[in-house]
Amino acid sequence: MINLSIAGLLGAVIGTVVAALIYVPLVDFVERGLRARADSGAEGETLEQEISLLRRAVFAADIIVFAGIGYWLGGMAGD
């Protein structure tokens, strides 16, 4: 059976809040880099689709990483 600790779950919630706070600056940074790398002749619609996909990928990775780190730290602090 899976043993979930309250401290770990609280850490995961805090990690998710941190991920939400970091999401916008992180997406802005990555998007600026992508736009700077794109050629001026690149199609605008293709670039916008790539940016949309990039935002979703960054959101998913951000939540998974920070919630996982929060759960791990909360579990360690609760022991």
All heavy atoms as a GROMACS GRO file, in nm:
protein
  579
    1MET      N    1   0.084  -0.117   0.000
    1MET     CA    2   0.000   0.000   0.000
    1MET      C    3   0.089   0.125   0.000
    1MET      O    4   0.197   0.126   0.056
    1MET     CB    5  -0.090  -0.004   0.122
    1MET     CG    6  -0.181   0.115   0.131
    1MET     SD    7  -0.316   0.084   0.244
    1MET     CE    8  -0.447   0.114   0.133
    2ILE      N    9   0.041   0.230  -0.061
    2ILE     CA   10   0.115   0.355  -0.068
    2ILE      C   11   0.101   0.429   0.065
    2ILE      O   12  -0.008   0.442   0.119
    2ILE     CB   13   0.063   0.443  -0.182
    2ILE    CG1   14   0.088   0.374  -0.316
    2ILE    CG2   15   0.130   0.578  -0.181
    2ILE    CD1   16   0.029   0.448  -0.433
    3ASN      N   17   0.212   0.475   0.116
    3ASN     CA   18   0.214   0.548   0.242
    3ASN      C   19   0.239   0.695   0.212
    3ASN      O   20   0.350   0.736   0.181
    3ASN     CB   21   0.323   0.491   0.334
    3ASN     CG   22   0.318   0.552   0.472
    3ASN    OD1   23   0.220   0.616   0.507
    3ASN    ND2   24   0.424   0.532   0.548
    4LEU      N   25   0.134   0.777   0.218
    4LEU     CA   26   0.146   0.920   0.194
    4LEU      C   27   0.149   0.993   0.327
    4LEU      O   28   0.066   0.970   0.414
    4LEU     CB   29   0.028   0.971   0.112
    4LEU     CG   30   0.014   0.914  -0.029
    4LEU    CD1   31  -0.116   0.963  -0.091
    4LEU    CD2   32   0.130   0.952  -0.114
    5SER      N   33   0.246   1.082   0.342
    5SER     CA   34   0.254   1.157   0.467
    5SER      C   35   0.186   1.292   0.452
    5SER      O   36   0.183   1.351   0.343
    5SER     CB   37   0.401   1.177   0.505
    5SER     OG   38   0.464   1.266   0.416
    6ILE      N   39   0.130   1.339   0.559
    6ILE     CA   40   0.064   1.470   0.560
    6ILE      C   41   0.168   1.580   0.532
    6ILE      O   42   0.141   1.673   0.458
    6ILE     CB   43  -0.007   1.495   0.694
    6ILE    CG1   44  -0.118   1.393   0.715
    6ILE    CG2   45  -0.062   1.636   0.702
    6ILE    CD1   46  -0.230   1.399   0.613
    7ALA      N   47   0.286   1.566   0.592
    7ALA     CA   48   0.391   1.666   0.570
    7ALA      C   49   0.433   1.668   0.423
    7ALA      O   50   0.456   1.775   0.366
    7ALA     CB   51   0.511   1.636   0.659
    8GLY      N   52   0.440   1.551   0.362
    8GLY     CA   53   0.476   1.544   0.220
    8GLY      C   54   0.370   1.608   0.132
    8GLY      O   55   0.401   1.679   0.036
    9LEU      N   56   0.244   1.582   0.163
    9LEU     CA   57   0.136   1.642   0.085
    9LEU      C   58   0.132   1.794   0.102
    9LEU      O   59   0.108   1.867   0.006
    9LEU     CB   60   0.002   1.580   0.124
    9LEU     CG   61  -0.017   1.434   0.084
    9LEU    CD1   62  -0.149   1.382   0.138
    9LEU    CD2   63  -0.010   1.419  -0.066
   10LEU      N   64   0.157   1.841   0.223
   10LEU     CA   65   0.164   1.985   0.247
   10LEU      C   66   0.281   2.045   0.168
   10LEU      O   67   0.269   2.152   0.108
   10LEU     CB   68   0.180   2.014   0.396
   10LEU     CG   69   0.183   2.161   0.436
   10LEU    CD1   70   0.053   2.230   0.396
   10LEU    CD2   71   0.206   2.174   0.584
   11GLY      N   72   0.394   1.975   0.167
   11GLY     CA   73   0.508   2.020   0.087
   11GLY      C   74   0.476   2.023  -0.062
   11GLY      O   75   0.519   2.114  -0.134
   12ALA      N   76   0.398   1.926  -0.109
   12ALA     CA   77   0.359   1.924  -0.250
   12ALA      C   78   0.269   2.042  -0.285
   12ALA      O   79   0.282   2.102  -0.392
   12ALA     CB   80   0.290   1.792  -0.284
   13VAL      N   81   0.180   2.077  -0.193
   13VAL     CA   82   0.093   2.193  -0.215
   13VAL      C   83   0.176   2.320  -0.219
   13VAL      O   84   0.158   2.406  -0.307
   13VAL     CB   85  -0.016   2.201  -0.107
   13VAL    CG1   86  -0.090   2.334  -0.113
   13VAL    CG2   87  -0.113   2.085  -0.122
   14ILE      N   88   0.269   2.333  -0.128
   14ILE     CA   89   0.357   2.451  -0.126
   14ILE      C   90   0.442   2.454  -0.253
   14ILE      O   91   0.463   2.560  -0.314
   14ILE     CB   92   0.443   2.453   0.001
   14ILE    CG1   93   0.354   2.477   0.123
   14ILE    CG2   94   0.553   2.559  -0.008
   14ILE    CD1   95   0.424   2.458   0.255
   15GLY      N   96   0.491   2.338  -0.296
   15GLY     CA   97   0.568   2.331  -0.420
   15GLY      C   98   0.486   2.371  -0.540
   15GLY      O   99   0.536   2.437  -0.633
   16THR      N  100   0.358   2.335  -0.542
   16THR     CA  101   0.270   2.374  -0.652
   16THR      C  102   0.247   2.525  -0.653
   16THR      O  103   0.244   2.588  -0.760
   16THR     CB  104   0.136   2.300  -0.641
   16THR    OG1  105   0.161   2.159  -0.640
   16THR    CG2  106   0.045   2.332  -0.758
   17VAL      N  107   0.235   2.585  -0.536
   17VAL     CA  108   0.221   2.731  -0.527
   17VAL      C  109   0.348   2.799  -0.578
   17VAL      O  110   0.341   2.896  -0.654
   17VAL     CB  111   0.188   2.775  -0.383
   17VAL    CG1  112   0.198   2.925  -0.367
   17VAL    CG2  113   0.051   2.724  -0.343
   18VAL      N  114   0.463   2.747  -0.541
   18VAL     CA  115   0.589   2.803  -0.590
   18VAL      C  116   0.598   2.788  -0.742
   18VAL      O  117   0.641   2.880  -0.812
   18VAL     CB  118   0.710   2.734  -0.520
   18VAL    CG1  119   0.840   2.771  -0.586
   18VAL    CG2  120   0.712   2.769  -0.373
   19ALA      N  121   0.554   2.674  -0.794
   19ALA     CA  122   0.555   2.652  -0.939
   19ALA      C  123   0.467   2.754  -1.009
   19ALA      O  124   0.503   2.805  -1.116
   19ALA     CB  125   0.509   2.510  -0.971
   20ALA      N  126   0.351   2.784  -0.951
   20ALA     CA  127   0.261   2.883  -1.011
   20ALA      C  128   0.324   3.022  -1.011
   20ALA      O  129   0.308   3.099  -1.106
   20ALA     CB  130   0.129   2.885  -0.936
   21LEU      N  131   0.398   3.054  -0.906
   21LEU     CA  132   0.463   3.185  -0.898
   21LEU      C  133   0.580   3.197  -0.995
   21LEU      O  134   0.607   3.305  -1.047
   21LEU     CB  135   0.511   3.212  -0.755
   21LEU     CG  136   0.402   3.226  -0.650
   21LEU    CD1  137   0.464   3.236  -0.511
   21LEU    CD2  138   0.314   3.347  -0.679
   22ILE      N  139   0.648   3.088  -1.020
   22ILE     CA  140   0.765   3.089  -1.108
   22ILE      C  141   0.727   3.074  -1.255
   22ILE      O  142   0.803   3.111  -1.343
   22ILE     CB  143   0.862   2.978  -1.064
   22ILE    CG1  144   0.923   3.014  -0.929
   22ILE    CG2  145   0.972   2.954  -1.166
   22ILE    CD1  146   1.015   2.910  -0.872
   23TYR      N  147   0.606   3.025  -1.283
   23TYR     CA  148   0.565   2.992  -1.419
   23TYR      C  149   0.575   3.111  -1.514
   23TYR      O  150   0.634   3.100  -1.621
   23TYR     CB  151   0.422   2.937  -1.418
   23TYR     CG  152   0.364   2.918  -1.555
   23TYR    CD1  153   0.411   2.816  -1.637
   23TYR    CD2  154   0.264   3.001  -1.603
   23TYR    CE1  155   0.358   2.798  -1.763
   23TYR    CE2  156   0.212   2.984  -1.729
   23TYR     CZ  157   0.259   2.882  -1.809
   23TYR     OH  158   0.207   2.866  -1.935
   24VAL      N  159   0.517   3.224  -1.479
   24VAL     CA  160   0.514   3.339  -1.570
   24VAL      C  161   0.654   3.391  -1.603
   24VAL      O  162   0.686   3.409  -1.721
   24VAL     CB  163   0.422   3.450  -1.515
   24VAL    CG1  164   0.432   3.576  -1.600
   24VAL    CG2  165   0.279   3.402  -1.508
   25PRO      N  166   0.741   3.416  -1.505
   25PRO     CA  167   0.875   3.461  -1.541
   25PRO      C  168   0.953   3.358  -1.624
   25PRO      O  169   1.027   3.394  -1.715
   25PRO     CB  170   0.945   3.484  -1.407
   25PRO     CG  171   0.837   3.497  -1.308
   25PRO     CD  172   0.722   3.418  -1.359
   26LEU      N  173   0.933   3.231  -1.593
   26LEU     CA  174   1.002   3.125  -1.668
   26LEU      C  175   0.955   3.120  -1.812
   26LEU      O  176   1.036   3.112  -1.904
   26LEU     CB  177   0.981   2.991  -1.599
   26LEU     CG  178   1.052   2.871  -1.661
   26LEU    CD1  179   1.203   2.890  -1.656
   26LEU    CD2  180   1.012   2.744  -1.588
   27VAL      N  181   0.824   3.128  -1.834
   27VAL     CA  182   0.771   3.126  -1.971
   27VAL      C  183   0.815   3.250  -2.047
   27VAL      O  184   0.850   3.242  -2.165
   27VAL     CB  185   0.616   3.114  -1.969
   27VAL    CG1  186   0.556   3.145  -2.104
   27VAL    CG2  187   0.577   2.974  -1.928
   28ASP      N  188   0.815   3.365  -1.984
   28ASP     CA  189   0.861   3.487  -2.050
   28ASP      C  190   1.006   3.474  -2.094
   28ASP      O  191   1.042   3.512  -2.207
   28ASP     CB  192   0.846   3.608  -1.958
   28ASP     CG  193   0.703   3.653  -1.942
   28ASP    OD1  194   0.618   3.613  -2.026
   28ASP    OD2  195   0.675   3.727  -1.846
   29PHE      N  196   1.090   3.420  -2.007
   29PHE     CA  197   1.232   3.402  -2.040
   29PHE      C  198   1.250   3.307  -2.158
   29PHE      O  199   1.322   3.338  -2.253
   29PHE     CB  200   1.306   3.350  -1.917
   29PHE     CG  201   1.450   3.317  -1.942
   29PHE    CD1  202   1.544   3.418  -1.957
   29PHE    CD2  203   1.491   3.186  -1.950
   29PHE    CE1  204   1.677   3.388  -1.980
   29PHE    CE2  205   1.624   3.154  -1.974
   29PHE     CZ  206   1.717   3.256  -1.989
   30VAL      N  207   1.183   3.194  -2.154
   30VAL     CA  208   1.197   3.095  -2.261
   30VAL      C  209   1.137   3.147  -2.391
   30VAL      O  210   1.193   3.128  -2.499
   30VAL     CB  211   1.132   2.961  -2.218
   30VAL    CG1  212   1.131   2.862  -2.332
   30VAL    CG2  213   1.206   2.903  -2.098
   31GLU      N  214   1.024   3.216  -2.382
   31GLU     CA  215   0.959   3.269  -2.502
   31GLU      C  216   1.045   3.377  -2.569
   31GLU      O  217   1.055   3.382  -2.691
   31GLU     CB  218   0.822   3.326  -2.465
   31GLU     CG  219   0.740   3.367  -2.583
   31GLU     CD  220   0.601   3.414  -2.543
   31GLU    OE1  221   0.546   3.361  -2.444
   31GLU    OE2  222   0.548   3.503  -2.612
   32ARG      N  223   1.107   3.462  -2.489
   32ARG     CA  224   1.197   3.564  -2.546
   32ARG      C  225   1.312   3.500  -2.620
   32ARG      O  226   1.351   3.545  -2.728
   32ARG     CB  227   1.250   3.656  -2.436
   32ARG     CG  228   1.164   3.777  -2.415
   32ARG     CD  229   1.227   3.875  -2.318
   32ARG     NE  230   1.180   3.839  -2.183
   32ARG     CZ  231   1.258   3.822  -2.078
   32ARG    NH1  232   1.388   3.840  -2.088
   32ARG    NH2  233   1.208   3.789  -1.962
   33GLY      N  234   1.367   3.393  -2.562
   33GLY     CA  235   1.476   3.322  -2.629
   33GLY      C  236   1.431   3.258  -2.758
   33GLY      O  237   1.504   3.260  -2.858
   34LEU      N  238   1.311   3.202  -2.760
   34LEU     CA  239   1.259   3.139  -2.881
   34LEU      C  240   1.232   3.243  -2.990
   34LEU      O  241   1.264   3.222  -3.106
   34LEU     CB  242   1.130   3.061  -2.850
   34LEU     CG  243   1.069   2.983  -2.964
   34LEU    CD1  244   1.164   2.874  -3.012
   34LEU    CD2  245   0.937   2.922  -2.921
   35ARG      N  246   1.174   3.355  -2.950
   35ARG     CA  247   1.147   3.460  -3.049
   35ARG      C  248   1.277   3.521  -3.104
   35ARG      O  249   1.285   3.557  -3.220
   35ARG     CB  250   1.060   3.569  -2.988
   35ARG     CG  251   0.918   3.526  -2.966
   35ARG     CD  252   0.831   3.644  -2.924
   35ARG     NE  253   0.699   3.602  -2.884
   35ARG     CZ  254   0.597   3.585  -2.966
   35ARG    NH1  255   0.614   3.606  -3.094
   35ARG    NH2  256   0.478   3.548  -2.920
   36ALA      N  257   1.378   3.533  -3.020
   36ALA     CA  258   1.506   3.588  -3.065
   36ALA      C  259   1.575   3.494  -3.162
   36ALA      O  260   1.641   3.538  -3.256
   36ALA     CB  261   1.596   3.617  -2.946
   37ARG      N  262   1.559   3.363  -3.139
   37ARG     CA  263   1.620   3.265  -3.227
   37ARG      C  264   1.549   3.250  -3.360
   37ARG      O  265   1.608   3.210  -3.459
   37ARG     CB  266   1.621   3.128  -3.157
   37ARG     CG  267   1.755   3.077  -3.130
   37ARG     CD  268   1.754   2.942  -3.070
   37ARG     NE  269   1.624   2.874  -3.083
   37ARG     CZ  270   1.602   2.752  -3.045
   37ARG    NH1  271   1.697   2.683  -2.991
   37ARG    NH2  272   1.484   2.696  -3.059
   38ALA      N  273   1.419   3.280  -3.361
   38ALA     CA  274   1.340   3.263  -3.483
   38ALA      C  275   1.387   3.363  -3.589
   38ALA      O  276   1.419   3.478  -3.560
   38ALA     CB  277   1.192   3.284  -3.452
   39ASP      N  278   1.389   3.317  -3.710
   39ASP     CA  279   1.426   3.406  -3.821
   39ASP      C  280   1.313   3.505  -3.845
   39ASP      O  281   1.197   3.478  -3.820
   39ASP     CB  282   1.449   3.325  -3.948
   39ASP     CG  283   1.568   3.232  -3.936
   39ASP    OD1  284   1.662   3.266  -3.862
   39ASP    OD2  285   1.567   3.128  -4.001
   40SER      N  286   1.349   3.619  -3.898
   40SER     CA  287   1.246   3.719  -3.929
   40SER      C  288   1.155   3.671  -4.041
   40SER      O  289   1.043   3.717  -4.054
   40SER     CB  290   1.312   3.852  -3.967
   40SER     OG  291   1.395   3.834  -4.082
   41GLY      N  292   1.200   3.574  -4.120
   41GLY     CA  293   1.119   3.521  -4.228
   41GLY      C  294   1.032   3.404  -4.188
   41GLY      O  295   0.959   3.349  -4.269
   42ALA      N  296   1.037   3.363  -4.062
   42ALA     CA  297   0.958   3.249  -4.016
   42ALA      C  298   0.810   3.284  -4.016
   42ALA      O  299   0.772   3.399  -3.996
   42ALA     CB  300   1.001   3.208  -3.876
   43GLU      N  301   0.728   3.184  -4.042
   43GLU     CA  302   0.584   3.206  -4.044
   43GLU      C  303   0.534   3.235  -3.904
   43GLU      O  304   0.570   3.166  -3.808
   43GLU     CB  305   0.513   3.083  -4.100
   43GLU     CG  306   0.540   3.058  -4.245
   43GLU     CD  307   0.462   2.940  -4.298
   43GLU    OE1  308   0.353   2.912  -4.245
   43GLU    OE2  309   0.509   2.876  -4.391
   44GLY      N  310   0.451   3.335  -3.891
   44GLY     CA  311   0.400   3.375  -3.760
   44GLY      C  312   0.311   3.270  -3.697
   44GLY      O  313   0.314   3.249  -3.577
   45GLU      N  314   0.229   3.203  -3.780
   45GLU     CA  315   0.137   3.103  -3.726
   45GLU      C  316   0.212   2.983  -3.670
   45GLU      O  317   0.178   2.931  -3.564
   45GLU     CB  318   0.040   3.057  -3.835
   45GLU     CG  319  -0.066   2.961  -3.785
   45GLU     CD  320  -0.165   2.925  -3.894
   45GLU    OE1  321  -0.197   3.012  -3.976
   45GLU    OE2  322  -0.207   2.809  -3.895
   46THR      N  323   0.316   2.940  -3.739
   46THR     CA  324   0.396   2.827  -3.692
   46THR      C  325   0.466   2.863  -3.561
   46THR      O  326   0.469   2.781  -3.468
   46THR     CB  327   0.501   2.787  -3.797
   46THR    OG1  328   0.434   2.759  -3.920
   46THR    CG2  329   0.580   2.666  -3.753
   47LEU      N  330   0.520   2.982  -3.553
   47LEU     CA  331   0.587   3.026  -3.432
   47LEU      C  332   0.489   3.032  -3.314
   47LEU      O  333   0.521   2.990  -3.203
   47LEU     CB  334   0.652   3.162  -3.453
   47LEU     CG  335   0.729   3.221  -3.334
   47LEU    CD1  336   0.846   3.130  -3.297
   47LEU    CD2  337   0.778   3.360  -3.366
   48GLU      N  338   0.369   3.082  -3.338
   48GLU     CA  339   0.268   3.090  -3.232
   48GLU      C  340   0.226   2.951  -3.185
   48GLU      O  341   0.203   2.930  -3.066
   48GLU     CB  342   0.148   3.170  -3.278
   48GLU     CG  343   0.176   3.317  -3.297
   48GLU     CD  344   0.230   3.385  -3.173
   48GLU    OE1  345   0.181   3.357  -3.062
   48GLU    OE2  346   0.322   3.467  -3.187
   49GLN      N  347   0.218   2.854  -3.276
   49GLN     CA  348   0.185   2.717  -3.237
   49GLN      C  349   0.296   2.657  -3.151
   49GLN      O  350   0.269   2.588  -3.053
   49GLN     CB  351   0.160   2.631  -3.359
   49GLN     CG  352   0.030   2.660  -3.430
   49GLN     CD  353   0.014   2.578  -3.557
   49GLN    OE1  354   0.106   2.512  -3.601
   49GLN    NE2  355  -0.106   2.583  -3.613
   50GLU      N  356   0.421   2.684  -3.190
   50GLU     CA  357   0.534   2.634  -3.111
   50GLU      C  358   0.537   2.697  -2.973
   50GLU      O  359   0.565   2.630  -2.874
   50GLU     CB  360   0.665   2.662  -3.185
   50GLU     CG  361   0.686   2.578  -3.308
   50GLU     CD  362   0.814   2.611  -3.381
   50GLU    OE1  363   0.890   2.698  -3.334
   50GLU    OE2  364   0.836   2.552  -3.488
   51ILE      N  365   0.506   2.825  -2.966
   51ILE     CA  366   0.504   2.893  -2.836
   51ILE      C  367   0.392   2.838  -2.749
   51ILE      O  368   0.410   2.818  -2.628
   51ILE     CB  369   0.492   3.046  -2.856
   51ILE    CG1  370   0.624   3.100  -2.911
   51ILE    CG2  371   0.455   3.116  -2.726
   51ILE    CD1  372   0.621   3.245  -2.949
   52SER      N  373   0.276   2.810  -2.808
   52SER     CA  374   0.165   2.752  -2.732
   52SER      C  375   0.203   2.615  -2.676
   52SER      O  376   0.176   2.585  -2.560
   52SER     CB  377   0.042   2.740  -2.821
   52SER     OG  378  -0.062   2.676  -2.755
   53LEU      N  379   0.265   2.534  -2.758
   53LEU     CA  380   0.310   2.402  -2.712
   53LEU      C  381   0.418   2.415  -2.606
   53LEU      O  382   0.418   2.342  -2.506
   53LEU     CB  383   0.363   2.322  -2.831
   53LEU     CG  384   0.409   2.180  -2.803
   53LEU    CD1  385   0.292   2.096  -2.752
   53LEU    CD2  386   0.466   2.118  -2.929
   54LEU      N  387   0.506   2.512  -2.623
   54LEU     CA  388   0.612   2.536  -2.526
   54LEU      C  389   0.554   2.577  -2.390
   54LEU      O  390   0.598   2.528  -2.286
   54LEU     CB  391   0.705   2.646  -2.577
   54LEU     CG  392   0.811   2.693  -2.481
   54LEU    CD1  393   0.931   2.600  -2.489
   54LEU    CD2  394   0.851   2.834  -2.509
   55ARG      N  395   0.453   2.662  -2.392
   55ARG     CA  396   0.390   2.705  -2.266
   55ARG      C  397   0.330   2.586  -2.192
   55ARG      O  398   0.343   2.575  -2.070
   55ARG     CB  399   0.281   2.808  -2.293
   55ARG     CG  400   0.334   2.943  -2.329
   55ARG     CD  401   0.222   3.039  -2.356
   55ARG     NE  402   0.275   3.169  -2.397
   55ARG     CZ  403   0.207   3.258  -2.462
   55ARG    NH1  404   0.081   3.236  -2.494
   55ARG    NH2  405   0.262   3.373  -2.495
   56ARG      N  406   0.263   2.497  -2.263
   56ARG     CA  407   0.204   2.380  -2.201
   56ARG      C  408   0.311   2.287  -2.144
   56ARG      O  409   0.295   2.233  -2.034
   56ARG     CB  410   0.118   2.304  -2.301
   56ARG     CG  411  -0.005   2.380  -2.340
   56ARG     CD  412  -0.084   2.305  -2.444
   56ARG     NE  413  -0.190   2.390  -2.496
   56ARG     CZ  414  -0.250   2.370  -2.610
   56ARG    NH1  415  -0.216   2.269  -2.686
   56ARG    NH2  416  -0.346   2.451  -2.649
   57ALA      N  417   0.418   2.268  -2.219
   57ALA     CA  418   0.526   2.180  -2.172
   57ALA      C  419   0.594   2.239  -2.049
   57ALA      O  420   0.623   2.166  -1.953
   57ALA     CB  421   0.628   2.158  -2.284
   58VAL      N  422   0.618   2.368  -2.049
   58VAL     CA  423   0.680   2.433  -1.934
   58VAL      C  424   0.588   2.424  -1.812
   58VAL      O  425   0.634   2.396  -1.701
   58VAL     CB  426   0.716   2.581  -1.965
   58VAL    CG1  427   0.752   2.657  -1.840
   58VAL    CG2  428   0.830   2.586  -2.064
   59PHE      N  429   0.457   2.442  -1.833
   59PHE     CA  430   0.361   2.432  -1.723
   59PHE      C  431   0.362   2.292  -1.662
   59PHE      O  432   0.370   2.276  -1.540
   59PHE     CB  433   0.221   2.467  -1.773
   59PHE     CG  434   0.115   2.456  -1.668
   59PHE    CD1  435   0.109   2.546  -1.563
   59PHE    CD2  436   0.022   2.354  -1.672
   59PHE    CE1  437   0.013   2.536  -1.465
   59PHE    CE2  438  -0.075   2.343  -1.574
   59PHE     CZ  439  -0.080   2.434  -1.471
   60ALA      N  440   0.358   2.190  -1.747
   60ALA     CA  441   0.356   2.052  -1.698
   60ALA      C  442   0.484   2.019  -1.623
   60ALA      O  443   0.481   1.963  -1.514
   60ALA     CB  444   0.335   1.955  -1.813
   61ALA      N  445   0.598   2.053  -1.682
   61ALA     CA  446   0.726   2.024  -1.617
   61ALA      C  447   0.741   2.102  -1.487
   61ALA      O  448   0.790   2.048  -1.387
   61ALA     CB  449   0.840   2.056  -1.713
   62ASP      N  450   0.698   2.226  -1.488
   62ASP     CA  451   0.707   2.312  -1.371
   62ASP      C  452   0.628   2.253  -1.253
   62ASP      O  453   0.680   2.240  -1.142
   62ASP     CB  454   0.651   2.450  -1.408
   62ASP     CG  455   0.681   2.558  -1.308
   62ASP    OD1  456   0.788   2.552  -1.244
   62ASP    OD2  457   0.597   2.649  -1.294
   63ILE      N  458   0.505   2.213  -1.279
   63ILE     CA  459   0.421   2.155  -1.174
   63ILE      C  460   0.479   2.023  -1.124
   63ILE      O  461   0.488   2.000  -1.003
   63ILE     CB  462   0.276   2.136  -1.224
   63ILE    CG1  463   0.211   2.269  -1.253
   63ILE    CG2  464   0.194   2.054  -1.125
   63ILE    CD1  465   0.188   2.357  -1.132
   64ILE      N  466   0.519   1.936  -1.215
   64ILE     CA  467   0.572   1.805  -1.176
   64ILE      C  468   0.698   1.820  -1.092
   64ILE      O  469   0.713   1.758  -0.986
   64ILE     CB  470   0.598   1.718  -1.300
   64ILE    CG1  471   0.464   1.676  -1.362
   64ILE    CG2  472   0.681   1.595  -1.265
   64ILE    CD1  473   0.477   1.612  -1.497
   65VAL      N  474   0.790   1.904  -1.137
   65VAL     CA  475   0.919   1.919  -1.067
   65VAL      C  476   0.899   1.982  -0.929
   65VAL      O  477   0.948   1.929  -0.829
   65VAL     CB  478   1.017   2.002  -1.153
   65VAL    CG1  479   1.138   2.045  -1.071
   65VAL    CG2  480   1.060   1.922  -1.274
   66PHE      N  481   0.828   2.094  -0.922
   66PHE     CA  482   0.816   2.163  -0.794
   66PHE      C  483   0.726   2.089  -0.696
   66PHE      O  484   0.752   2.091  -0.576
   66PHE     CB  485   0.771   2.308  -0.814
   66PHE     CG  486   0.882   2.397  -0.860
   66PHE    CD1  487   0.896   2.434  -0.992
   66PHE    CD2  488   0.976   2.444  -0.769
   66PHE    CE1  489   0.999   2.514  -1.034
   66PHE    CE2  490   1.080   2.525  -0.810
   66PHE     CZ  491   1.092   2.560  -0.943
   67ALA      N  492   0.621   2.025  -0.744
   67ALA     CA  493   0.538   1.945  -0.653
   67ALA      C  494   0.618   1.826  -0.600
   67ALA      O  495   0.608   1.790  -0.483
   67ALA     CB  496   0.411   1.899  -0.723
   68GLY      N  497   0.698   1.765  -0.687
   68GLY     CA  498   0.782   1.652  -0.643
   68GLY      C  499   0.886   1.694  -0.542
   68GLY      O  500   0.906   1.627  -0.440
   69ILE      N  501   0.952   1.804  -0.569
   69ILE     CA  502   1.052   1.855  -0.474
   69ILE      C  503   0.986   1.893  -0.342
   69ILE      O  504   1.037   1.864  -0.234
   69ILE     CB  505   1.129   1.974  -0.534
   69ILE    CG1  506   1.220   1.927  -0.648
   69ILE    CG2  507   1.210   2.047  -0.428
   69ILE    CD1  508   1.285   2.039  -0.726
   70GLY      N  509   0.868   1.957  -0.351
   70GLY     CA  510   0.796   1.994  -0.229
   70GLY      C  511   0.754   1.873  -0.148
   70GLY      O  512   0.766   1.872  -0.026
   71TYR      N  513   0.708   1.767  -0.216
   71TYR     CA  514   0.669   1.646  -0.145
   71TYR      C  515   0.790   1.583  -0.078
   71TYR      O  516   0.784   1.540   0.037
   71TYR     CB  517   0.604   1.546  -0.241
   71TYR     CG  518   0.556   1.421  -0.168
   71TYR    CD1  519   0.436   1.423  -0.101
   71TYR    CD2  520   0.633   1.307  -0.166
   71TYR    CE1  521   0.391   1.310  -0.034
   71TYR    CE2  522   0.591   1.193  -0.097
   71TYR     CZ  523   0.470   1.197  -0.031
   71TYR     OH  524   0.428   1.086   0.037
   72TRP      N  525   0.900   1.578  -0.151
   72TRP     CA  526   1.022   1.519  -0.096
   72TRP      C  527   1.072   1.597   0.025
   72TRP      O  528   1.104   1.538   0.129
   72TRP     CB  529   1.129   1.513  -0.206
   72TRP     CG  530   1.258   1.458  -0.161
   72TRP    CD1  531   1.285   1.330  -0.125
   72TRP    CD2  532   1.381   1.529  -0.149
   72TRP    NE1  533   1.418   1.316  -0.090
   72TRP    CE2  534   1.479   1.438  -0.106
   72TRP    CE3  535   1.418   1.661  -0.174
   72TRP    CZ2  536   1.610   1.477  -0.083
   72TRP    CZ3  537   1.549   1.697  -0.152
   72TRP    CH2  538   1.643   1.606  -0.107
   73LEU      N  539   1.078   1.729   0.013
   73LEU     CA  540   1.124   1.811   0.126
   73LEU      C  541   1.027   1.803   0.243
   73LEU      O  542   1.070   1.796   0.360
   73LEU     CB  543   1.143   1.956   0.082
   73LEU     CG  544   1.261   1.983  -0.010
   73LEU    CD1  545   1.259   2.128  -0.058
   73LEU    CD2  546   1.391   1.950   0.058
   74GLY      N  547   0.897   1.804   0.213
   74GLY     CA  548   0.799   1.792   0.321
   74GLY      C  549   0.806   1.659   0.391
   74GLY      O  550   0.794   1.651   0.514
   75GLY      N  551   0.829   1.553   0.314
   75GLY     CA  552   0.845   1.421   0.374
   75GLY      C  553   0.969   1.411   0.462
   75GLY      O  554   0.965   1.349   0.567
   76MET      N  555   1.077   1.474   0.416
   76MET     CA  556   1.199   1.474   0.498
   76MET      C  557   1.182   1.557   0.625
   76MET      O  558   1.232   1.519   0.731
   76MET     CB  559   1.316   1.526   0.417
   76MET     CG  560   1.364   1.430   0.310
   76MET     SD  561   1.509   1.486   0.223
   76MET     CE  562   1.626   1.505   0.355
   77ALA      N  563   1.112   1.670   0.614
   77ALA     CA  564   1.092   1.755   0.731
   77ALA      C  565   0.995   1.692   0.831
   77ALA      O  566   1.005   1.715   0.950
   77ALA     CB  567   1.039   1.891   0.686
   78GLY      N  568   0.903   1.611   0.780
   78GLY     CA  569   0.805   1.550   0.868
   78GLY      C  570   0.857   1.428   0.942
   78GLY      O  571   0.797   1.385   1.039
   79ASP      N  572   0.969   1.374   0.901
   79ASP     CA  573   1.024   1.255   0.968
   79ASP      C  574   1.096   1.288   1.094
   79ASP      O  575   1.142   1.378   1.136
   79ASP     CB  576   1.119   1.180   0.875
   79ASP     CG  577   1.042   1.108   0.765
   79ASP    OD1  578   0.923   1.081   0.785
   79ASP    OD2  579   1.104   1.079   0.663
   0.00000   0.00000   0.00000
